[in-house]
Amino acid sequence: MKIANFSIERPVTISMIMIVLILLGTISIPLLRVDLYPNMTIPVAVVSTTWQGASPEEVEQQITKPIESAMSTVSNVKEVDSTSSQNTSRVVVRFNYGVNMDQATLEMRDKLDRIRKSLPTDVDTPTVTRVDPNSSPILTVTLSGNTDALELKRLASDIVEPRLERVDGVASTQVTGGKKREIHIDLDPAKMQAYGLSISQVTQALQNDNTSADGGLVNQGNKSISLHVDGDFKNVNDIGNVPIRLQSGATIYIRDIASIQDTYADVTEMARVNGVPSVSIDILKVPDSNTVQVSNNVHQALDQMKAVLPKTVQLTVVSDQAVDIKQSIQTVVEHTLLGAVLSVIVLFLFLRRIRTTLIIGVVIPISIISTFTLMYFTNQTINTITLGGLALGLGSLVDFAVVVIESIFRYRSQGHNAKDAAKLGTAEVGAAVMASALSQIAVFAPIAFTSGLATQLFGPLALTVSYSHVAALFGALTLVPMLASKWMPQVQDDEEHVTGGRFNPLAAFQRGLIRLNRAYGRVLRWALGHRKTVIVATIAMFAGSVALVPLIGFELAPNVDQGHFKVSIQMANGTRLDVTNQVATKVENIIRQMPEVTTVFTQVGGAGGGPFSLASTDRANIQVNLKPLAERSRSTDQVVEEVRKKVANIPGARIQVSASSTGFGSGGSPIQVQISGDDEKVLQKLSDEVEKVVESVPGTRNVQSSLDKQVPQYQVNVDRQLAAQYGLSVGQIVSAIRSAYQGAVATQFHAGDSSIDVIVEYPETFSRQIENLSSVTIATQNGGQVALSDVASIVPTVGPAQISRTNQTRTISVTAELFNVNQGMAQNEVAAKVAQIPVPDGYTIGLGGSRNDLNDSFKSLGFAMPLAIILVYMVMASQFESLFSPFIIMFSMPPTFIGAAIGLVLTHRALSISALTGMIMLIGIVVNNAIVLVDYTNQLRKKGMERNEALLAAGPVRLRPILMTTATTVLAMLPLVIGFGEGGEAQAPMATVVAFGLTFSTLITLVLIPVVYTLFDDFGNFIRRKFRRKNRVQMADPMMPISK
């Protein structure tokens, strides 16, 4: 080949090119961002709306339904889900994968603007938020110590939080827990009624009296001096001296009708670490920033802050995404290095010369380093997927060089000088190597035409493997022949038989290869004489592998032991914080007894369940960190199962324990059954039946229904006509009730740099008695007062805590977690049993959640696989300039399924999108051996050798490089197949499919391809003979038509 000859003749030029590639790669590596997974766009956006004082039914009718209707008209919407609860509407809009989410959210906001006037006037403006993996905190830091909660909160808000927000790469922070200082003005209901006052009048008086403003300018000499009126409260006593003018004309003071307390805000959330009260700070990174680098920056800032904080206060990092990233990437790097070492050892056994082995060894690092350069210029990241692609492609990187070096080695053994051997050997296999490389690259092209989760996850893998293959091909056709012409020594044929006076393992290995080669020659001769037997045996093995399919499960992604899990606690709607805390403490104590546990971080109240979780005093979330995998005897799933059993009997709470997920897909439990319809009683009945069905499926845990039981409520029915006679609106009445029972922020008291809310409220002794609701007074426009009972009736009733809908229909979700059972099999069993439930007209039951992502991903990859086969055929047809030869080579593909099925069954691994991607990758790899064999057979036949003779000669000659390439590829993947180490499970299914598929395909291909070659050759000869006879008949009778 010209490029090889150029390399051999211009070694300095090639050396300079390689040095440039190494320099560029070395520069690129530190500039690449490091993350756990590739950049992913989750096609989900959320519309959140708050309407204070509204019941779930009111929120559904007046907020959720109009928004749902508007969102359903947005382009490319796949599904619209909604939840209506007290005061809050949340509409989740799911789009098809591949949608431009910037444009989608822009269209959503435009649709919301159009319906804004149709929403109630006192509704907060709806907000649109994209679901973004970056919206989750990358670190959570806690402050704890022997100091009161107020001081912890102050230290977190005034010292730690501002410093963290200045750290490079930090986007925002959020403080949770601790206490907040407030000034409470507790009104005396009797005095308020006696003076004829309402809360709004007290609030107005405080606002008017606590104000500062500019009073204009006054001229003094040649200067204009500003006037400033300072009316701010100087101390808490000033608040009591605020005057209120009564309708009678008399004046009273705040102190006459209320007690003033400098106290704390009602605690609605709390946090603790390992049982110690604390304040937590969630840290979010800037999008597209390096997670590991941001984490390092934060840790440096925390170390510096320890010198500023009191000695009694401890800073603790309770969660850090960078830890998982570092551990997972370290595992992949270790697997890659171990695979490279194993490959080099195998090469040394075959080549017997250190210098010859080093020629290939040099290609590996240069190819990998060059790959990082291409990754940088195409904006890829270093993550477990791209590094896993490099590890999987490591064997292929070696393959190209192995085929070239083995060919050169053979010519060198025949006595050619180093330069001629390099030229002849490279020219002989160069075209086949190029075809192999192009085939392996071509299989990834269809991924660009698919959509869904698989594309986002494995598109970067496809690019990484393609880049590495291009670099390896360039090295194999330039660097290898150049180094071989300089380094490869003369090799004598009989040298491999010399053992000296003691055992020589290399010579023993070579003698074994010779015996294997001779045995293969005999097997090949037998196979060519028993072609039907070979074909039937292959078909039988294929059928047997198909029979194994029911034993192989299905799942979206392999379960990765990340060393942490979470516990979600849901109490009855409206449960007080102290009651929820009691249950959380019980669960916490159970967990802390586990020997594997290192950190237990508890958040009671708040919204610790995720970026879109609703804050409520009836909820608690516990994050549990375990010891490293090497330091514990049980997996995370086993620990989780024990916790589930121990917390199952805690009364009054729904407790869900689940291992932390990989975060793939658009969300949802492993089992999620959706029941849709209009009548709530029918939905309740169907929900009960579905729950029983799901519980009957082995391996299901935490079976729960989203349909909450009816909760007691008091409904205030306003008589609009009576209210209008007093000049009151419904909004004024709602405001008066809310102020009476929730308090109202009247103004702020400034103390130093702090702004402290001043809350006007009735005492708890008043607000806890529903009988007092009717006596709440409302100020009228003419300065009078009217009791609530004069304009409204109060009726006890019941209603749902929240209302869920899917695609504008009321929906209930029955969800479950899984333990020690395959996800796909469990979903199929649930689907089969649910299908047997009789469903009334107008109601539907179906599986959703992760099952949708699983089906979509499998469909995408199912489309990519035949397209990849077609592209590989086209590459080979171009290479051989033949339509028949590629068909022969394609017969090396079916045996891969045999190996893949056996591998997945033996390793107890499921068919996931990772395994399917391995199948696609395998399509490009397995043809290599057949290409080398068929190409050399064709070369021998062109030299005049008879067909069977050429096959019998080509097989043994090509056996050595075929075994070398297969052994190096499989051994390079062996660490990934075993899947040891933190996060090692992620790449294991893909590596298993490739390693087992390639092994079985190689063994079968060595016999099957020569047989298929003869069958196609016989068929070609039959066609040619038929046309020759037809031509002879036409020559004998020129008037005979060519066709009828």
N, C-alpha and C positions, 0 to 999 in steps of 0.2 A: 504494500500500500504506500501511496505517496507520502502520507503524513508520517508513517513509520520510518520510511527511508530518510525523510527530512530530519526526523529526530535523531536517527543514528548518525547522520552526517553533520548535524549541528548540535552537539551535546551541550555547548555553553548556552546557546539560545534557549533550549528547553529548560536548562537549569535555572536561568534567569526568570523564565515564565513561572516555574514552580515556586521560586522564592517570592515573586510578586503575589502569587495566590496565597502563600503562607502568611505574608505580611498583611494582606487585606483581611484574611480570616482572623488573625490575631487582633487586629484593630476592631473588627466587627463584633467579636464575642462580648466584650464588656459593654457594648452599646445596645445589645439586644435586651429587651424586657424579659423578665422571668415571671412566669405565672404557673398555676397548677394546670390549667387547661387553656386551649386557644381562645381568642376573642370570640365571644358568642353573643349573638343578638337574639334575645328571647322575644318573640312577636306577641307580646302582651302589654297592654296599657290599662291603667286603672283610673276611673273617674270617682273622686271622693267628694262628698257633699255633706255639710253639717247644717242641721236645722234644729236649733235648741228647743227643747220642750215638746218635740213631736214624738208620737208613738210609732212603733214599727209599721202599723197599718197606714197611718198618715204619711209616713216617709215613702212607703211603697206606692201609694196612689198618687201623691202630688210631686214626688221627686224622682223615684226610681223608674216608674213607668215612662214618663216623658223622656228621660235620658236614655233608657233602653231603646225606645223607638227611634230616637235620633241616631244612636250609635249603630243600629242595625242597618242604616243606610250608608255607612262609611264603606269605602271601597275595600275589597279583599278581606272582609270580616268573616271569620270562621265560626265563632261562637260568642255569645254575649251572656255572661253570668252576672248575677247581682245578689246582694245581701242588704236587706233593710232591717235596721235595728233601731233602738232608742236613740234619737237625735242624729243618726248617721245613715247615709246611703253610700254603698260602694258598688260600682258597676265595673266588672272586669271584662275587657274586650280582647278576645284572642283572634289574632290574624293568621293567615297562611304564612308559612316560612318563606323567606325571600323577599318579604315586603319591606320597602323603605320605611322604617319606623319614624323617621323625622317627618316625612310627608304624611304618614298616617296620623300621628298625634296632632299635626297642624290641621288636618281635615277634621279631627275630632273636636278641636277647640272651635273651629268655624261652625260646626253643627251645634255645639253648646251655646254659642253666642246667639244663634237664631232662636233658640227656645228659652233663653234667659228670662224674657218678659213673662213667659207663661208659668214660671215657678213662683212660689210665694215670695213676697217682697222682703221678708226677714230671713231668707235663706242665705247662708254664706255662698260666695261665688264658687261654683264647682272647679276643682283642680284636676288636671290631667297629669299623670305620672307614669313614665315607662318603667316596666319591670326590668331592672338592670342588675346583673350579677355584682356590679360595682356598688350597688346601693346597700349591700350588706357590709357591716363593719369588718375591717381587716384585723383590727385588734380591739380587745376590751380590757381596760385597765381599771383596777379598783384601788380606792384609798380606804384604809382601815387602821384602827389603833385605839389607844386609850384616851379618847377625847369624845366630846358630845357630837351628836349628829349634825347640829347646826354648824359647828366649826369645820367638820368634815366637808359639808356642803360648800362652805365659804372657801375653803382651801381648794376644792375641786373647781369651783366656778371662777375664783379670782386669781389663782396662781397656776394650777395645772392646765386647765382648759385653754387660756390665752396662749400659753407657751406651746402647747401641742398644735394649736391652729396656725402657728407660725412655722411649723416644721415643713420642710420642702416635701411636697407630694401629698400632704394632708388637705382634704377638701373641707371637712367639717367634723365637729364633735358633738356629742350629746351626753349631758350629765343626768344620771338617774339615781334616786335615793337621797338619803339625808333629809334634813329639815329646812324649811324656808320660813324666815321671819315674816310675820304679818301683824298688823294692828287691827284688832277686832272691836267693833262697836256693837255691843249686844243690847238691842233695844228692849225696853220694858213694854210688852204688849198692852198692859192696862193703861199705862201713862200715854202711850201712843193713841189709844182709843179716847182717853179722856181729853187730850188736847186736839183730837181730830186730825192727826198727822198720818201720812203714809211714808213708806220707805223712800219713795222717789223724792219727796220733799226734803227729807234728811240728806239724801245723797246730793241733791242740788245745792243745799246750803253748804255742805263740805266742799264741793267743787268751787263754789263762788268765793269761799273764804281762804282757800289755799291756792293762791295764784300770784305769780310775779309777771310783770310786763314792763315794757318801755313806755314812759309817759311823754315822750317827745323830746324837744330840745329847748334850752333856755339860753339866751344871749347874755354873756357876761364879759364885758370889755370887748376885746377883739376875738373872743372865742365863743363857740357854740358847745354847750355842755349838755350831755344827755341826761334825762331824768329816768330813774329806774324805781319802780314800785316793788318792794320786796315784801310779799305777803305770804311767803312759804312758812309752814309750821316749823318752829325752831325746836320744839320738844313735844313729847306726847301730850303734856298738859294743855298745850295750845288747842288741841283737838276738842277737848271738853269745853273750851270757852267759845266755840263757834256759836253765834246766835241764830235763832230761827224765829221769824216773825209769824205770829199766828193770825188767823183770819179776823180775830177780834181786835187786832192791833197790838196786843201784848207781845212781849219778847221773852223767850226762854232760851236756854242753852243746851247743848248736846249732853252735858253732864246731868241735866235735870231729867232726861228720859232714857239714858243708857249708861252702861258701865263700859269703860274703855280698858282693853287689855293688850299689853305688848306681849305677844305670844307667837305661836307657830301656826303655819297653815295646816289644815287637816291633812294627815298623811294619806295619800292615795297610792303610794308605791314605796317599796323598800327593797334593799339589796343587801346581800351578805356573801362572804366567801368563807367556806368551811365553818359556817356557823357564826362567824364574827360579823357584826353589822358593818356595812361599808357603803361607799358611794362609788358608782361605776361610771366610766366614761367610754362610750363607743366612739371609735375613730374610723372615719370613712376616707378613702383615698381619692385623689384626683383621677378621673377616667384616663385610661391609657398610660398611667404611670406604672413604674416597676414595683410590684407588691413587695418583693423581698427588700429592695432598696428603701422603700418607704418604712417598712418595719424596722430596718436597721437605723434609719434616721430617728424614728420614734424612741427606740431603745436608748440611743445616745442622749436624746433630750430628757428621758426619764432619769438616766444616771445623773445628769446635771441638776435636775430638780431635787434629788434626794438631799443635796447640800442646802437647799432653801427651805425645805419642809421641816417641821418639828421632828425631833428624834423619835417621838412616840408614834409617828404616822408611817405606815408601810405602803409602798406602791407595789402592786402585784399585777402581772399580766396573766389574765385568766384564759384568754384565747388569742391565738395569733395564727392567721392563715399562712404566714411565711414558714412556720414550723412544718406544716403539712407539705408545703411546696418543696422545701429543702430536703425533707426526708424522702419524698417520692422521687425527686430528681436525682438525689444521691443513689437511690436504689437502681434507677434506670442506668445511670452512669456506671455503677459497679457491674451491673449485668452486661453492659456493652464492653467494658474492659475485659471482663472474664471471658466473654464470647470471643473477643479478639485474640486473647491469649490461647484459647483452645483451638481457634482456627490456625494460628501460626504453628502450634505444635503439630497439628495434622499435616500442614504443608511440609514441615520439616521431615516428617516420617515419609512422605511421598517423594520429596525432592532430594533428601539426603545431604544437602549442602547448605551451610549457614548463609553464605553469600547469596545463593539463589533464593532462599526463603526470605532474606532481608529485602530483596527486590520487591517482592509482593508486600512485605511488611511496611515499606515506605509508602506504598500507594494508599494504605488505609488512612493514616492521619492526614495526608494531603487531601484526600477526597472529603473527609469529614470537615476539615478546616475550610475548604472551599465552599462546602455546603452552607456554613454559617454566613459566609459573605453574601451568597444569593438570598439567604433568609433575611438578612438585614435590609437589602435593597428592595425586597418585596414586602417589608413591614410585617414579618412573622415574629413570633415570640419563642423563647426557649420554654418548653413546657413538657409535661409527661407524654403527650401525644407525639409531638415532633421528635423528641429524643427517642421515644419508643420506635418511631419510624426509622430513625437512624440505626437503632439496635437491630431491628428486623431486617433492614437492608444491608447490614454489615456483611452477611454471607455473600450477597450479590455483588457487593463492592469487590470482594476477593475473587468472585467467580470469573469476572472478565480478565483479570490479571492472571488467574490460574490457567485459563484456556490458552492464553498467549504464551505464558512462560513454559507450559508443558510442551507446546508445539516447538518452541525454540529449543527446549531441553532435548527433545527427541532428535532434532536435526544436529544439535551439538554432539549427541551420543553417536551419530552416524559419521562423525569425523569432520564436519564442516567447521570452519573457523567461526569465532564468536560473532563477527559482523555479518557474515553470510547467513549464519544460523538465525540471527535476529531478524534479518530481512525476509528470509524464506518462511520462517515459522510464523511471523506476523501476517505475511501475505496470505498464507494458507487458511488462517482462521479469522482474519480481520473482518471479513464480510459477515461471518456467522456471529461474531461477537457484537457487531453493530446491530444485527437483527435481534439478538437476544436483549440488548439494552433497550432498543426501541420498543420491543414487545413489552418489557417490564414497565416502561414509561407510559405506553399506550393504554394499559389497563386502567390507569388512574384518570384518563381523560373523561370518561363518562360521569365521574363524580361531579364535574363542573356542570353537567346538565341535569343533575338531580336537585332536589330541594329537601329541606327538613333538617332534623337534628344531625343525621349522619353526615350531611354535607358540611355543616359547621364544625363538627368534631374532626372529621377525617379529611376534609379538604386540605388543611395545613399539612397533615401527614402525607398526602399525595404529593404536594409540592416538595416537601422535604426529601422524600424518597426519590423523586424525579431529579431534584438537584444533585443528590449524592450519586445517582446513576450516571448523570452527565459528566460529573467530575471523575468518577471511576472509569468511565469509558475513555475519557481524554487521557487519563493516566495510563490505562492499559495499552493504548495505541501509540503513546509518545514516550512516557517515562520508562515503562517496562522494557521495550526494545532497546532504548538508549542505554539503560543500566545493564541489560543483559549483554550488550555488545562490549561492555567494559569489564563486567564483574564475573560473568559465567565462565567457569573453568572448563577444560576439556574433560569429558566424562567417557570412560571406557565401559562397554557393555558388560564385561565380565567383572567390573569392579564391585557390583552389587552382590556378587556371590562370595566375595572374600570375607572371611570372618576372623582371620588371625587365630591366635592360640586360645582365645576365650570367646564367650558368647557375645555376639554383636546384635543388639536389638534391631538396629536399622537394617542389617542384612537379613535378619529373620523376618522382618516385616516385608522386605522386598521379595523374599522367597515365597511368603504367603500370597503376595500379589500375583506372582507368576503362576502359582498353583490355581488361584482364583481365576486368573485370566484363561488358563487352559480349561478349567471346569466350565467357565462361561462359554467358551468356544464350543464345547460338546453340547451344552444345553441349547445354544443357539442353533446348532446343526439339527438337533432333535426337533426343536420348535418349527424350523422351516419345513420339516418333513411331516409335522402333525399340526397343521395350521388350524384345522377345525377344533381340535382339542384345546389349543391356546385361546381361541376366541370364546369357546363355550365356558372355559374356566374363568376367563375375565368377566364375562357376563354374570356368571354365578356369584363371583365375589362382589360385583357391583350390586346385585340383587340382595345379597346378604347385608351389605352396608345400608341399603335402603331400609331393610327390616330393623336396623338399629335406631332409625329416626325416632320412633316413639319413646325410646329411652333417653333421648336428648331433650332437655328442657329449652325454654325460650325466655329471654329477658332483655330488657333495654340495654343495660350495662352491667358488668360484673360487680358484685358486692365487694367493696374495698374496705378493709379494716382500718379506719382512720383514727381509732383510739379515743373517740369521744361519742357521747350520746346525749339526748335531751329528753326531759320529762315535761309534758304539758299537763297542767291541772286546771280543770274547768269545774267550778262550783255552780250551785244553783244561781240563776240570774238574780243580780242585786245583792249577793252575799257580801257582808262587810269585810273590810280588809283584814281585820284581826282574826276573823274566822277562817278566811282563806290562808292566812299565815300559819295558823295552827296545823292545818292539813299539810302545807308545804314543809313545815318543820318535821312532821312525822316522816314524810317521804325522804327528806334530807338525811335524817338520822339513820334510816334504813340503808341508804346509799353509802353513807360514810363508813359503814361497817364492812363494806366490800374490800378485800385486800388489794384489788387492782386499782382502786380509786386514788387519785392524787389531789384533785381539785373539784369542789362542788360549789358552783356559783348559782345563787338563787335570786330571782327577781319576782317579787310579789306585787301584783298590780302592774301598771304600765303596759307596754306593748312589746314585751321581749320575745314574742313569737315570730317576729320577722318585720320587714320594713312596712308591710301593709296590715299588720295585726292591729286589732282594736284594743285600746287601753281600757281596762276595767278592773275594779277591785275584786271581782270574782274569778280572776285568773292568776296563775303563777307559772313560771317557767324555770326549769333547773337545767343548767348546762354542766355536764360531768366530763372531766378529763381523766383518762386512764394512763397507767404506766406505759412506756414504750413496749412494742410487741415482743421484743426479745426478753423483757423482764417479767412477762406474765404468761401463765399457762393456759388461760382461757381467752377466747376471742371476744370482741366487743359484743357480738350477737349473743354469745352464751351469758355474758354478764347482764345484758339487757333482759334476757329471758328470766333470769333469776329475780331481777328487780320487778318485772311484771308480776310474777307470782306473789311476791311479798307485799306489793301495794294493792293487789286486786281486792282485798277485803276491807280497805279503808272506806267507811261509809260516807255518803253525801258528796262524792266527787267522781268525776270522770277523769281518769288518769291515763294518759297515753305515753308509753315509753317507746322510743324508736332510735335506732342508730342513725347518726348523721349521714345524710345522703350525699351523693356526688354532685347534686344540683343540676343534673341533666334534665332536659325536657321543660315543659311549661308548667310543671307542678302536678300535684295529685298523689294520693296514696297508691301503693301497689295494687290494692283492690278498691275500686270506687264504683259503686252501682248507683246510677241516677234514676230516680222515679219521678215522672212528670205527670201533672194533671191539675185540675182546678179545685176539687173538693178536698178539704183538709182531712176530713174523717176517712175518706177512701185512701188518701195518701198515708195516713197513720196506719191503717190496716195493712196496706202493701209493704210499708216500711217494716212492720213487725215480722211479716212473712220473710222478707228478704234477709233481715238480721238472722233469723233462725237458719236460713239456707247457708249464709256465709259462715256462720259459726260451725256448721256441720262439715265444712271443708277442712281437711287436716292441714295444720300449719298456720291457720289464721289466728291473729291476735288483735286485741283492742278493737273489737267490732263495735262501731258506734253509728248512730243515726244523727243527722243534722237537725232533725225535727225535735225541737225542745218541747217539753211539756208546757201546757198553758200556765202562765204565771199571773198572780193577782195584780190588778191595776185599779186605779181610781180614775174615772173619766169625768172631766169637767165639760159639761155641755152649756155653752154660752148662748143665752137668748139674745140674738142680735138686735131685735127690736127694742128690748129693755135697755141694752147697752147703748144703743143709739140715742135714747131719750136722755141719758146722762152725758152724751158726747164722748162715749168710750168706744174704742176699737178693740177687736179681738187681740191684736198685738199688744195693746196697753195692758189688757187683763193678763195675758201670758207673762209679760214682763214683771207685773206685780207678784204673781205667784212664784215665778222663778227667783225673784229677789228675796221673798219671804222664806223660801225653803232651801235656796242655794246660796243666798247672800249676793251682794252686789259690790263691785269694786268702785268706790266713790272717788278716790283720789290716791295720790302717792305721797308718802312721807320720805324725805331725803335725809339720809344719815351718812355723811361722808360720801363715798362713791356709790353707795347702795341706794336703790329705790325700793321702798317697802310699800306693798299694797295696803290700803286702808279699806277694810271690809265692813260694810253695814249689813247686819243680819239679826234675825230673831234668835234667842237662845235655843239650845237643843231641847230644853224642856217644852218649848212651844212647838218647834218644827217637827218633833217626833210624834205629836198627837194629831191624827187626821181630823179630829173634831174641830181643831182650831183653823182648819183651812177655810171654812165658811166665813170666819170673822176677819179674814185678811181684807184690809181696806185699800181702795184704789182712789187716787186723787182725780177729781174731775176738772174740766177746763175752767169752771167758774170758781175754783178754789175749794170746793166742797169735798166730801168723802162719801164713798159708797162701799158697802160690804160686798164681798164676792157672792154671798148668798142672794143678794138682791138682783143680780144679773146673770146667774148661772146656777145650774143644779149639779150636784156631785153624786155620781153613781158608781158603786163598786162593780167591777167586771173582771174578766180574764182575757188574756190575749197572748199571742206568741212573743217570745223574746226576740226572735229574728225571723225574717221571711226570705227564703232563697228562691231564685228563679233562674232558669236557663232558657235562652232564646224566647224570652217574654212569656214563659209558662212557669207556674210554681213548681219547684223541684226539691226533692229530698235526696240527700246523698248518704248512702250507707258505706262506710269506709272500714278498712281493716289493714293492719300490718301483717307481715309474714315472718315466719321463723322456720328455718331448716326445711324449706320447701321451695321448689322452683317457681319463679314468678309467672312465667307463661303457662305452665301446667295448672297452677292454682287458678289463674284467670279463666282458663278454658273450662275447668271444672265448675267454677262459680257461674259462668255464662250458661253452661249446659243445665245446671240445676235451676237457675233463675228463669230460663226459658220455659220451664214446666209450670211456673206459677200462672194461674188464670188471671188475665188482665182485662178489666172492663174497657169498653169503648171510650176513646178519648184519653186514655192513659198509656204511658210507655215505660218500659224498664230496659235499661241497657248499661253496659259497662263503659266507663269513661276514664279520665285521669291518665295515668302512665300507659294504659293499654292503647290509647290513641297514638301516643308518641311511638310506641313499639310497632304498631301496624304501619304508620306512615313511614318510619325509617326502613322497615323491611321491604315495603313497596318500592321505595326509592332505590335501595341497593339491589332489589330484584330486577329493576329496570336497568341498572348499571351493568349487571353481570353479563347478560347476552350481548350488550353493546360492546363490552370489553372484549368478548370472544371474537366479535366481528372485526374489531380494530386490529387485534392480534393476527387474525387471518390475513387482513389486508397488508399488514407489515411484512408477513412471511411471503405472501404472493409476490410482493415487490422485490423481496430479497432473492427468491428463487426464480423469478420470472416464469412462474408456473402456477396453474390453478389447482393441480393435483397434489403437488408436494406439500402445501400447507394443510390439506385435508389429512394427509398421513400424520403430520406432526400434531394435529388437533386431537388425535386419539390418545395423546399423553394426558389429556385433561380429565376424562372420566375416572381414571384410577385415583386422582387426587381426592375425590369424594369418599372413596373407600378409606383412605388414610385419615381424612379429616373426621369422619364419623367415628372410627375406632378411637382416635385420639381424644375426642370430646367425651366419649363414653368411659374410657379408661381413667381419665383425669377428673371425671364427674363435673365437667364444665358445661354450661348451657350455650346455646346458639344465640349470640348477642350481635349488636351492630359491629362490635369489635371483631367477632369471629367471622361475620359476613365480609367485612373489609379484608380480612385475611384470605378468604376464598378468592376475592377479586385480585388481590395481590399475587396469589398462587397461580392464577391463570397466566400471568406473565413470566413467572419463574419456571414452571414445570416444562415449558416448551424449549428451554435452553438445551436440555440433554438431547431431546429429539432433533433439534436444529443441528447440533454438532454431529450427531450420528448420520442423519440424512444428508447433510452437506458433504461429509467426507465420502459417503457411499456414492454420491453423484460424481464427485471428483474422480474416484477410482473407475467408475463406469466410463467416464469421458476418456480415460486413458486406455480403454479397450477391455476392461475386465468384465467378465460375465456377471449377471445380476447376483445370484446366490454367492458366488465367489467373492464379489465385492462386499456383500453384507457380512460374510464370515470373516473377511479381512478387516472391515471397518469397525465391527463390534469390539473385538479385543483391543484394537489400537485406541479406540475412543473410550474404552472402559476406564482407563486410568484417569483422564481428566474429568469424566462424569462422576466417578467416585470422589475425586478430590473436591469438585465444586459442591456436590451434595453433602459431603462430610463437613466441609467448612461452613456451609449455610446452616445446616442443622445444629452443629455444635455452637455456632455463634448465637443461635436462638435458645439453646438449652437452658441458660439461666432464666430467660424470660418464661420458658415453658414451666419450669419449677415454680416460679412466682414467689420466691422468698423475699423477705425484706418489707419495709414499710411501703405500702402502695403497689407492691409487686403484682397484685391480682389484676390491675387495670389492663396490662398488656398480655396477660397469660392466655386468654382465649385466642387472640390473633396469632400469637406465637405457636400455640398448640396446633391450630389448623395448618399453618404453613409448614411446621416441622414434620408432623405426621403425614400430611398430604404429600409433601415433597419426597419423603422417604419411601412411601408405598408407590408413588408414581414412578420413582426411579427404578425400583426393583421390577415393577411390571413393565415399564417402558422398554427396558433393555431386551425384553423378549417380545413384547407385543408390537413395538414399532417395526422391527424387521419383518414380522409376519404381515402386518397391515401394508407395509411397503410392497411386498410381493403380490398381495391381493390387488392393490391399485395398479401395479405394473401389469398384472395379467388382464385386468379390466381395460387398461389403455391399449394393450396389444390386441384385445378382442375388438375394440372400436376401430383400431387402425386396420385390422384384417377385413372387417366388414366394409369399410370405405374402399379398400383396395379392390375387393370383389365387385363392388358396385361400379367402380371406375373402369374395371376390365370389361364388364358387361356393356357399359356405355360406349367404350371404344369399339366393341364388336358390332354394335348396332347404334350408329350415330343418331338415328331418328327416335330412339327410345327416350321418353321424357325423364327428367331427373327425379321428379316426384309427381304423384297423382294429385 
